């Protein structure tokens, strides 16, 4: 494998492993084995596991941005578009049997206090995600689907808070109950 | 230190360390050092670090149950009582400068997929917490403070989802923004 191939294999393996086991739940050795590269090559590409973590968050952001594309489909009314996006996220979590959860949320819980560079990358990711959601909420307000006076960016923030908590609780309960409560109750009440 | 003193010192140190660093972010050695006991004594009291984690969750549940006592003060109207409880939780997180977050949420993110016994203890803790909140919501409904037809246990669940997500996002942002959005917007809209 050439240098860029090794790096790519490490980042791809890292997104999966950090999602499944957490930052401290897997070592550089595990990541190298999963990537099928020699352990020694890790430090040819990343100065530290922390720097690697930043790359993993960045890759996750890119992949998640692709999933956000559905939010731009203006052939669907804004609120329905937003609800479909979350339904598709729920489908993924159900398919995973409530494992893994949100890589952003997991790394936030585990690393926010221990790595400024990872935390800052998480903050940028959350902010971009919130803006994308807020943009659709603006459209829903303009279309008269939401009558609330609350600013769209605040509604986006509280919707994402509700979502992250629901994901966490679905993992504790190993059930879709919290996810359905998000879709049926939180979504409706927060965006009334 | 006698046997029960050692065990108690380990559990107390564990609640602090697991909250600050996560389950995989600290080792048995760190816990023993923080407790001021020899590392070897750990395994005299706990068959495994996982079994110790269950005890830490149980201790956290007991301590948190004490904080829930304020919810029983019927001299205060139900919704105000509930809002005060969350304001006091916010005050603690601000005092901690948005570090640590929720031990329940952190262990859920890190351990739900990797330890059935820890996950089951987290589920029991979440369930008891949700029932305590649901009980006050029932009272708020009976008092006419909430007009929603949604069942009290569902409202309690979505409120706690919103809360856990807000705690997580306050840690990413190292700011009270998400916590204030919970108090000012999520709380009001979910319990309308």
HADDOCK unambig.tbl for C-alpha pairs under 7 A between the chains (distance, minus, plus):
assign (segid A and resid 22 and name CA) (segid B and resid 110 and name CA) 6.29 0.50 0.50
assign (segid A and resid 24 and name CA) (segid B and resid 24 and name CA) 5.56 0.50 0.50
assign (segid A and resid 24 and name CA) (segid B and resid 25 and name CA) 6.10 0.50 0.50
assign (segid A and resid 25 and name CA) (segid B and resid 24 and name CA) 6.09 0.50 0.50
assign (segid A and resid 99 and name CA) (segid B and resid 113 and name CA) 5.90 0.50 0.50
assign (segid A and resid 105 and name CA) (segid B and resid 168 and name CA) 6.86 0.50 0.50
assign (segid A and resid 106 and name CA) (segid B and resid 109 and name CA) 5.17 0.50 0.50
assign (segid A and resid 106 and name CA) (segid B and resid 110 and name CA) 6.71 0.50 0.50
assign (segid A and resid 108 and name CA) (segid B and resid 168 and name CA) 6.47 0.50 0.50
assign (segid A and resid 108 and name CA) (segid B and resid 171 and name CA) 6.96 0.50 0.50
assign (segid A and resid 108 and name CA) (segid B and resid 172 and name CA) 5.88 0.50 0.50
assign (segid A and resid 109 and name CA) (segid B and resid 106 and name CA) 5.17 0.50 0.50
assign (segid A and resid 109 and name CA) (segid B and resid 109 and name CA) 6.94 0.50 0.50
assign (segid A and resid 109 and name CA) (segid B and resid 168 and name CA) 6.37 0.50 0.50
assign (segid A and resid 110 and name CA) (segid B and resid 22 and name CA) 6.29 0.50 0.50
assign (segid A and resid 110 and name CA) (segid B and resid 106 and name CA) 6.72 0.50 0.50
assign (segid A and resid 112 and name CA) (segid B and resid 171 and name CA) 6.11 0.50 0.50
assign (segid A and resid 112 and name CA) (segid B and resid 172 and name CA) 5.78 0.50 0.50
assign (segid A and resid 113 and name CA) (segid B and resid 99 and name CA) 5.90 0.50 0.50
assign (segid A and resid 119 and name CA) (segid B and resid 172 and name CA) 5.82 0.50 0.50
assign (segid A and resid 122 and name CA) (segid B and resid 172 and name CA) 6.58 0.50 0.50
assign (segid A and resid 123 and name CA) (segid B and resid 172 and name CA) 5.57 0.50 0.50
assign (segid A and resid 123 and name CA) (segid B and resid 173 and name CA) 5.91 0.50 0.50
assign (segid A and resid 154 and name CA) (segid B and resid 181 and name CA) 6.97 0.50 0.50
assign (segid A and resid 158 and name CA) (segid B and resid 181 and name CA) 6.50 0.50 0.50
assign (segid A and resid 158 and name CA) (segid B and resid 182 and name CA) 6.75 0.50 0.50
assign (segid A and resid 158 and name CA) (segid B and resid 186 and name CA) 6.21 0.50 0.50
assign (segid A and resid 161 and name CA) (segid B and resid 162 and name CA) 5.28 0.50 0.50
assign (segid A and resid 161 and name CA) (segid B and resid 165 and name CA) 4.00 0.50 0.50
assign (segid A and resid 161 and name CA) (segid B and resid 166 and name CA) 4.97 0.50 0.50
assign (segid A and resid 162 and name CA) (segid B and resid 161 and name CA) 5.28 0.50 0.50
assign (segid A and resid 162 and name CA) (segid B and resid 162 and name CA) 3.90 0.50 0.50
assign (segid A and resid 162 and name CA) (segid B and resid 165 and name CA) 5.74 0.50 0.50
assign (segid A and resid 163 and name CA) (segid B and resid 165 and name CA) 6.99 0.50 0.50
assign (segid A and resid 164 and name CA) (segid B and resid 165 and name CA) 4.86 0.50 0.50
assign (segid A and resid 165 and name CA) (segid B and resid 161 and name CA) 3.99 0.50 0.50
assign (segid A and resid 165 and name CA) (segid B and resid 162 and name CA) 5.74 0.50 0.50
assign (segid A and resid 165 and name CA) (segid B and resid 163 and name CA) 7.00 0.50 0.50
assign (segid A and resid 165 and name CA) (segid B and resid 164 and name CA) 4.86 0.50 0.50
assign (segid A and resid 165 and name CA) (segid B and resid 165 and name CA) 4.22 0.50 0.50
assign (segid A and resid 166 and name CA) (segid B and resid 161 and name CA) 4.97 0.50 0.50
assign (segid A and resid 168 and name CA) (segid B and resid 105 and name CA) 6.86 0.50 0.50
assign (segid A and resid 168 and name CA) (segid B and resid 108 and name CA) 6.48 0.50 0.50
assign (segid A and resid 168 and name CA) (segid B and resid 109 and name CA) 6.37 0.50 0.50
assign (segid A and resid 171 and name CA) (segid B and resid 108 and name CA) 6.95 0.50 0.50
assign (segid A and resid 171 and name CA) (segid B and resid 112 and name CA) 6.10 0.50 0.50
assign (segid A and resid 172 and name CA) (segid B and resid 108 and name CA) 5.87 0.50 0.50
assign (segid A and resid 172 and name CA) (segid B and resid 112 and name CA) 5.77 0.50 0.50
assign (segid A and resid 172 and name CA) (segid B and resid 119 and name CA) 5.81 0.50 0.50
assign (segid A and resid 172 and name CA) (segid B and resid 122 and name CA) 6.58 0.50 0.50
assign (segid A and resid 172 and name CA) (segid B and resid 123 and name CA) 5.58 0.50 0.50
assign (segid A and resid 173 and name CA) (segid B and resid 123 and name CA) 5.91 0.50 0.50
assign (segid A and resid 181 and name CA) (segid B and resid 154 and name CA) 6.97 0.50 0.50
assign (segid A and resid 181 and name CA) (segid B and resid 158 and name CA) 6.50 0.50 0.50
assign (segid A and resid 182 and name CA) (segid B and resid 158 and name CA) 6.74 0.50 0.50
assign (segid A and resid 186 and name CA) (segid B and resid 158 and name CA) 6.20 0.50 0.50
assign (segid A and resid 186 and name CA) (segid B and resid 190 and name CA) 6.85 0.50 0.50
assign (segid A and resid 189 and name CA) (segid B and resid 189 and name CA) 6.08 0.50 0.50
assign (segid A and resid 189 and name CA) (segid B and resid 190 and name CA) 5.82 0.50 0.50
assign (segid A and resid 190 and name CA) (segid B and resid 186 and name CA) 6.86 0.50 0.50
assign (segid A and resid 190 and name CA) (segid B and resid 189 and name CA) 5.83 0.50 0.50
assign (segid A and resid 190 and name CA) (segid B and resid 190 and name CA) 6.65 0.50 0.50
